[in-house]
Amino acid sequence: MVSDVLQSFLKRLGLDENKFSLSVIDDEQDEYYIVNYINNKVVIEGNSIIAVTNGLYYYLKRYCNINLSWAGN
């Protein structure tokens, strides 16, 4: 179920699902995410769905120069 939510998030953003690997790590620590580039894929792991989506936001903003906003310009 979690992977379905994350994959649908990529679809809504119009991103190629085959170029990303998003996963939630079962961990009770404070929220965190890890961004890596492995085998031609952006790999983002976090300990919650929110942490993973924050990792994706960080990647898009810092490495792709894309700024997403739900509130508009």
KOLGU-4560 file (N, C-alpha, C; in nm, 3 decimals, padded with zeros to 5 digits):
<recs>
<n_xx: 00.081 n_yy: -00.120 n_zz: 00.000 ca_xx: 00.000 ca_yy: 00.000 ca_zz: 00.000 c_xx: 00.086 c_yy: 00.127 c_zz: 00.000 mol: A seq: 1 type: MET>
<n_xx: 00.190 n_yy: 00.128 n_zz: 00.083 ca_xx: 00.277 ca_yy: 00.246 ca_zz: 00.090 c_xx: 00.342 c_yy: 00.272 c_zz: -00.045 mol: A seq: 2 type: VAL>
<n_xx: 00.391 n_yy: 00.167 n_zz: -00.110 ca_xx: 00.456 ca_yy: 00.186 ca_zz: -00.240 c_xx: 00.357 c_yy: 00.237 c_zz: -00.343 mol: A seq: 3 type: SER>
<n_xx: 00.229 n_yy: 00.195 n_zz: -00.335 ca_xx: 00.127 ca_yy: 00.245 ca_zz: -00.427 c_xx: 00.106 c_yy: 00.395 c_zz: -00.409 mol: A seq: 4 type: ASP>
<n_xx: 00.106 n_yy: 00.439 n_zz: -00.283 ca_xx: 00.089 ca_yy: 00.582 ca_zz: -00.254 c_xx: 00.205 c_yy: 00.661 c_zz: -00.312 mol: A seq: 5 type: VAL>
<n_xx: 00.326 n_yy: 00.612 n_zz: -00.291 ca_xx: 00.445 ca_yy: 00.683 ca_zz: -00.341 c_xx: 00.450 c_yy: 00.683 c_zz: -00.493 mol: A seq: 6 type: LEU>
<n_xx: 00.413 n_yy: 00.572 n_zz: -00.556 ca_xx: 00.412 ca_yy: 00.566 ca_zz: -00.703 c_xx: 00.306 c_yy: 00.661 c_zz: -00.759 mol: A seq: 7 type: GLN>
<n_xx: 00.190 n_yy: 00.669 n_zz: -00.696 ca_xx: 00.086 ca_yy: 00.761 ca_zz: -00.745 c_xx: 00.131 c_yy: 00.906 c_zz: -00.728 mol: A seq: 8 type: SER>
<n_xx: 00.212 n_yy: 00.932 n_zz: -00.625 ca_xx: 00.266 ca_yy: 01.067 ca_zz: -00.607 c_xx: 00.356 c_yy: 01.104 c_zz: -00.723 mol: A seq: 9 type: PHE>
<n_xx: 00.442 n_yy: 01.010 n_zz: -00.767 ca_xx: 00.528 ca_yy: 01.036 ca_zz: -00.883 c_xx: 00.444 c_yy: 01.062 c_zz: -01.008 mol: A seq: 10 type: LEU>
<n_xx: 00.338 n_yy: 00.985 n_zz: -01.027 ca_xx: 00.251 ca_yy: 01.003 ca_zz: -01.143 c_xx: 00.187 c_yy: 01.142 c_zz: -01.143 mol: A seq: 11 type: LYS>
<n_xx: 00.138 n_yy: 01.184 n_zz: -01.027 ca_xx: 00.073 ca_yy: 01.316 ca_zz: -01.018 c_xx: 00.169 c_yy: 01.429 c_zz: -01.052 mol: A seq: 12 type: ARG>
<n_xx: 00.296 n_yy: 01.408 n_zz: -01.023 ca_xx: 00.397 ca_yy: 01.510 ca_zz: -01.055 c_xx: 00.447 c_yy: 01.499 c_zz: -01.198 mol: A seq: 13 type: LEU>
<n_xx: 00.404 n_yy: 01.394 n_zz: -01.269 ca_xx: 00.447 ca_yy: 01.376 ca_zz: -01.408 c_xx: 00.589 c_yy: 01.325 c_zz: -01.421 mol: A seq: 14 type: GLY>
<n_xx: 00.638 n_yy: 01.256 n_zz: -01.318 ca_xx: 00.775 ca_yy: 01.204 ca_zz: -01.319 c_xx: 00.775 c_yy: 01.059 c_zz: -01.366 mol: A seq: 15 type: LEU>
<n_xx: 00.883 n_yy: 01.018 n_zz: -01.432 ca_xx: 00.898 ca_yy: 00.883 ca_zz: -01.481 c_xx: 00.922 c_yy: 00.788 c_zz: -01.362 mol: A seq: 16 type: ASP>
<n_xx: 00.827 n_yy: 00.701 n_zz: -01.336 ca_xx: 00.837 ca_yy: 00.610 ca_zz: -01.222 c_xx: 00.958 c_yy: 00.517 c_zz: -01.231 mol: A seq: 17 type: GLU>
<n_xx: 01.005 n_yy: 00.490 n_zz: -01.353 ca_xx: 01.117 ca_yy: 00.398 ca_zz: -01.371 c_xx: 01.252 c_yy: 00.461 c_zz: -01.334 mol: A seq: 18 type: ASN>
<n_xx: 01.253 n_yy: 00.592 n_zz: -01.314 ca_xx: 01.378 ca_yy: 00.661 ca_zz: -01.280 c_xx: 01.391 c_yy: 00.688 c_zz: -01.131 mol: A seq: 19 type: LYS>
<n_xx: 01.288 n_yy: 00.648 n_zz: -01.054 ca_xx: 01.287 ca_yy: 00.673 ca_zz: -00.910 c_xx: 01.257 c_yy: 00.545 c_zz: -00.834 mol: A seq: 20 type: PHE>
<n_xx: 01.315 n_yy: 00.533 n_zz: -00.717 ca_xx: 01.282 ca_yy: 00.427 ca_zz: -00.624 c_xx: 01.254 c_yy: 00.494 c_zz: -00.490 mol: A seq: 21 type: SER>
<n_xx: 01.129 n_yy: 00.492 n_zz: -00.448 ca_xx: 01.089 ca_yy: 00.554 ca_zz: -00.322 c_xx: 01.047 c_yy: 00.444 c_zz: -00.225 mol: A seq: 22 type: LEU>
<n_xx: 01.099 n_yy: 00.449 n_zz: -00.103 ca_xx: 01.062 ca_yy: 00.345 ca_zz: -00.006 c_xx: 01.067 c_yy: 00.400 c_zz: 00.136 mol: A seq: 23 type: SER>
<n_xx: 00.982 n_yy: 00.338 n_zz: 00.219 ca_xx: 00.976 ca_yy: 00.374 ca_zz: 00.361 c_xx: 01.050 c_yy: 00.268 c_zz: 00.441 mol: A seq: 24 type: VAL>
<n_xx: 01.140 n_yy: 00.314 n_zz: 00.527 ca_xx: 01.218 ca_yy: 00.227 ca_zz: 00.615 c_xx: 01.147 c_yy: 00.222 c_zz: 00.750 mol: A seq: 25 type: ILE>
<n_xx: 01.130 n_yy: 00.106 n_zz: 00.804 ca_xx: 01.067 ca_yy: 00.092 ca_zz: 00.935 c_xx: 01.167 c_yy: 00.130 c_zz: 01.043 mol: A seq: 26 type: ASP>
<n_xx: 01.153 n_yy: 00.252 n_zz: 01.095 ca_xx: 01.249 ca_yy: 00.306 ca_zz: 01.190 c_xx: 01.175 c_yy: 00.403 c_zz: 01.282 mol: A seq: 27 type: ASP>
<n_xx: 01.200 n_yy: 00.396 n_zz: 01.410 ca_xx: 01.130 ca_yy: 00.479 ca_zz: 01.508 c_xx: 01.203 c_yy: 00.609 c_zz: 01.543 mol: A seq: 28 type: GLU>
<n_xx: 01.310 n_yy: 00.641 n_zz: 01.475 ca_xx: 01.384 ca_yy: 00.764 ca_zz: 01.504 c_xx: 01.305 c_yy: 00.886 c_zz: 01.457 mol: A seq: 29 type: GLN>
<n_xx: 01.359 n_yy: 01.005 n_zz: 01.484 ca_xx: 01.301 ca_yy: 01.127 ca_zz: 01.428 c_xx: 01.296 c_yy: 01.113 c_zz: 01.277 mol: A seq: 30 type: ASP>
<n_xx: 01.204 n_yy: 01.185 n_zz: 01.214 ca_xx: 01.189 ca_yy: 01.174 ca_zz: 01.069 c_xx: 01.317 c_yy: 01.212 c_zz: 00.996 mol: A seq: 31 type: GLU>
<n_xx: 01.350 n_yy: 01.131 n_zz: 00.895 ca_xx: 01.466 ca_yy: 01.159 ca_zz: 00.811 c_xx: 01.446 c_yy: 01.095 c_zz: 00.675 mol: A seq: 32 type: TYR>
<n_xx: 01.525 n_yy: 01.141 n_zz: 00.579 ca_xx: 01.527 ca_yy: 01.081 ca_zz: 00.446 c_xx: 01.671 c_yy: 01.074 c_zz: 00.396 mol: A seq: 33 type: TYR>
<n_xx: 01.694 n_yy: 00.983 n_zz: 00.303 ca_xx: 01.825 ca_yy: 00.966 ca_zz: 00.241 c_xx: 01.804 c_yy: 00.969 c_zz: 00.090 mol: A seq: 34 type: ILE>
<n_xx: 01.884 n_yy: 01.050 n_zz: 00.020 ca_xx: 01.875 ca_yy: 01.059 ca_zz: -00.126 c_xx: 02.005 c_yy: 01.006 c_zz: -00.184 mol: A seq: 35 type: VAL>
<n_xx: 01.994 n_yy: 00.907 n_zz: -00.272 ca_xx: 02.110 ca_yy: 00.849 ca_zz: -00.341 c_xx: 02.080 c_yy: 00.837 c_zz: -00.489 mol: A seq: 36 type: ASN>
<n_xx: 02.184 n_yy: 00.815 n_zz: -00.567 ca_xx: 02.170 ca_yy: 00.787 ca_zz: -00.709 c_xx: 02.241 c_yy: 00.655 c_zz: -00.734 mol: A seq: 37 type: TYR>
<n_xx: 02.164 n_yy: 00.549 n_zz: -00.761 ca_xx: 02.219 ca_yy: 00.415 ca_zz: -00.774 c_xx: 02.163 c_yy: 00.351 c_zz: -00.901 mol: A seq: 38 type: ILE>
<n_xx: 02.251 n_yy: 00.299 n_zz: -00.986 ca_xx: 02.210 ca_yy: 00.228 ca_zz: -01.108 c_xx: 02.111 c_yy: 00.309 c_zz: -01.193 mol: A seq: 39 type: ASN>
<n_xx: 02.146 n_yy: 00.435 n_zz: -01.217 ca_xx: 02.065 ca_yy: 00.525 ca_zz: -01.300 c_xx: 01.925 c_yy: 00.551 c_zz: -01.244 mol: A seq: 40 type: ASN>
<n_xx: 01.911 n_yy: 00.539 n_zz: -01.112 ca_xx: 01.785 ca_yy: 00.569 ca_zz: -01.046 c_xx: 01.809 c_yy: 00.660 c_zz: -00.927 mol: A seq: 41 type: LYS>
<n_xx: 01.716 n_yy: 00.751 n_zz: -00.906 ca_xx: 01.718 ca_yy: 00.831 ca_zz: -00.784 c_xx: 01.651 c_yy: 00.746 c_zz: -00.677 mol: A seq: 42 type: VAL>
<n_xx: 01.724 n_yy: 00.716 n_zz: -00.572 ca_xx: 01.674 ca_yy: 00.631 ca_zz: -00.465 c_xx: 01.651 c_yy: 00.719 c_zz: -00.342 mol: A seq: 43 type: VAL>
<n_xx: 01.526 n_yy: 00.725 n_zz: -00.298 ca_xx: 01.492 ca_yy: 00.806 ca_zz: -00.182 c_xx: 01.426 c_yy: 00.715 c_zz: -00.079 mol: A seq: 44 type: ILE>
<n_xx: 01.486 n_yy: 00.711 n_zz: 00.040 ca_xx: 01.434 ca_yy: 00.632 ca_zz: 00.150 c_xx: 01.408 c_yy: 00.725 c_zz: 00.268 mol: A seq: 45 type: GLU>
<n_xx: 01.306 n_yy: 00.695 n_zz: 00.342 ca_xx: 01.276 ca_yy: 00.772 ca_zz: 00.461 c_xx: 01.198 c_yy: 00.686 c_zz: 00.558 mol: A seq: 46 type: GLY>
<n_xx: 01.180 n_yy: 00.736 n_zz: 00.681 ca_xx: 01.112 ca_yy: 00.653 ca_zz: 00.779 c_xx: 00.963 c_yy: 00.687 c_zz: 00.792 mol: A seq: 47 type: ASN>
<n_xx: 00.909 n_yy: 00.761 n_zz: 00.695 ca_xx: 00.765 ca_yy: 00.783 ca_zz: 00.684 c_xx: 00.736 c_yy: 00.830 c_zz: 00.541 mol: A seq: 48 type: SER>
<n_xx: 00.610 n_yy: 00.824 n_zz: 00.504 ca_xx: 00.573 ca_yy: 00.872 ca_zz: 00.370 c_xx: 00.606 c_yy: 01.020 c_zz: 00.357 mol: A seq: 49 type: ILE>
<n_xx: 00.579 n_yy: 01.096 n_zz: 00.461 ca_xx: 00.608 ca_yy: 01.241 ca_zz: 00.458 c_xx: 00.758 c_yy: 01.265 c_zz: 00.442 mol: A seq: 50 type: ILE>
<n_xx: 00.840 n_yy: 01.187 n_zz: 00.512 ca_xx: 00.986 ca_yy: 01.203 ca_zz: 00.499 c_xx: 01.031 c_yy: 01.173 c_zz: 00.357 mol: A seq: 51 type: ALA>
<n_xx: 00.976 n_yy: 01.069 n_zz: 00.295 ca_xx: 01.014 ca_yy: 01.034 ca_zz: 00.158 c_xx: 00.973 c_yy: 01.146 c_zz: 00.061 mol: A seq: 52 type: VAL>
<n_xx: 00.852 n_yy: 01.198 n_zz: 00.076 ca_xx: 00.809 ca_yy: 01.306 ca_zz: -00.013 c_xx: 00.891 c_yy: 01.433 c_zz: 00.011 mol: A seq: 53 type: THR>
<n_xx: 00.933 n_yy: 01.458 n_zz: 00.133 ca_xx: 01.024 ca_yy: 01.571 ca_zz: 00.160 c_xx: 01.159 c_yy: 01.547 c_zz: 00.092 mol: A seq: 54 type: ASN>
<n_xx: 01.205 n_yy: 01.423 n_zz: 00.091 ca_xx: 01.329 ca_yy: 01.389 ca_zz: 00.020 c_xx: 01.317 c_yy: 01.412 c_zz: -00.129 mol: A seq: 55 type: GLY>
<n_xx: 01.201 n_yy: 01.377 n_zz: -00.186 ca_xx: 01.177 ca_yy: 01.402 ca_zz: -00.328 c_xx: 01.175 c_yy: 01.551 c_zz: -00.356 mol: A seq: 56 type: LEU>
<n_xx: 01.109 n_yy: 01.628 n_zz: -00.271 ca_xx: 01.105 ca_yy: 01.773 ca_zz: -00.286 c_xx: 01.247 c_yy: 01.830 c_zz: -00.283 mol: A seq: 57 type: TYR>
<n_xx: 01.328 n_yy: 01.784 n_zz: -00.187 ca_xx: 01.467 ca_yy: 01.829 ca_zz: -00.175 c_xx: 01.544 c_yy: 01.799 c_zz: -00.304 mol: A seq: 58 type: TYR>
<n_xx: 01.530 n_yy: 01.676 n_zz: -00.355 ca_xx: 01.600 ca_yy: 01.637 ca_zz: -00.476 c_xx: 01.560 c_yy: 01.727 c_zz: -00.594 mol: A seq: 59 type: TYR>
<n_xx: 01.429 n_yy: 01.746 n_zz: -00.612 ca_xx: 01.382 ca_yy: 01.827 ca_zz: -00.725 c_xx: 01.429 c_yy: 01.972 c_zz: -00.713 mol: A seq: 60 type: LEU>
<n_xx: 01.427 n_yy: 02.025 n_zz: -00.591 ca_xx: 01.466 ca_yy: 02.165 ca_zz: -00.571 c_xx: 01.617 c_yy: 02.185 c_zz: -00.585 mol: A seq: 61 type: LYS>
<n_xx: 01.696 n_yy: 02.101 n_zz: -00.522 ca_xx: 01.841 ca_yy: 02.120 ca_zz: -00.518 c_xx: 01.914 c_yy: 02.073 c_zz: -00.644 mol: A seq: 62 type: ARG>
<n_xx: 01.868 n_yy: 01.962 n_zz: -00.701 ca_xx: 01.941 ca_yy: 01.903 ca_zz: -00.813 c_xx: 01.877 c_yy: 01.929 c_zz: -00.948 mol: A seq: 63 type: TYR>
<n_xx: 01.748 n_yy: 01.956 n_zz: -00.950 ca_xx: 01.679 ca_yy: 01.977 ca_zz: -01.078 c_xx: 01.632 c_yy: 02.122 c_zz: -01.096 mol: A seq: 64 type: CYS>
<n_xx: 01.652 n_yy: 02.204 n_zz: -00.993 ca_xx: 01.611 ca_yy: 02.345 ca_zz: -00.998 c_xx: 01.461 c_yy: 02.360 c_zz: -01.020 mol: A seq: 65 type: ASN>
<n_xx: 01.382 n_yy: 02.268 n_zz: -00.962 ca_xx: 01.236 ca_yy: 02.272 ca_zz: -00.972 c_xx: 01.181 c_yy: 02.307 c_zz: -00.835 mol: A seq: 66 type: ILE>
<n_xx: 01.095 n_yy: 02.408 n_zz: -00.830 ca_xx: 01.034 ca_yy: 02.449 ca_zz: -00.705 c_xx: 00.884 c_yy: 02.421 c_zz: -00.715 mol: A seq: 67 type: ASN>
<n_xx: 00.836 n_yy: 02.328 n_zz: -00.633 ca_xx: 00.694 ca_yy: 02.293 ca_zz: -00.632 c_xx: 00.622 c_yy: 02.368 c_zz: -00.521 mol: A seq: 68 type: LEU>
<n_xx: 00.502 n_yy: 02.409 n_zz: -00.549 ca_xx: 00.422 ca_yy: 02.476 ca_zz: -00.448 c_xx: 00.275 c_yy: 02.440 c_zz: -00.468 mol: A seq: 69 type: SER>
<n_xx: 00.207 n_yy: 02.409 n_zz: -00.360 ca_xx: 00.063 ca_yy: 02.382 ca_zz: -00.368 c_xx: -00.014 c_yy: 02.512 c_zz: -00.371 mol: A seq: 70 type: TRP>
<n_xx: 00.050 n_yy: 02.622 n_zz: -00.331 ca_xx: -00.019 ca_yy: 02.750 ca_zz: -00.318 c_xx: -00.009 c_yy: 02.835 c_zz: -00.444 mol: A seq: 71 type: ALA>
<n_xx: 00.060 n_yy: 02.791 n_zz: -00.546 ca_xx: 00.077 ca_yy: 02.870 ca_zz: -00.667 c_xx: 00.206 c_yy: 02.948 c_zz: -00.665 mol: A seq: 72 type: GLY>
<n_xx: 00.215 n_yy: 03.050 n_zz: -00.749 ca_xx: 00.338 ca_yy: 03.127 ca_zz: -00.762 c_xx: 00.354 c_yy: 03.221 c_zz: -00.648 mol: A seq: 73 type: ASN>
</recs>
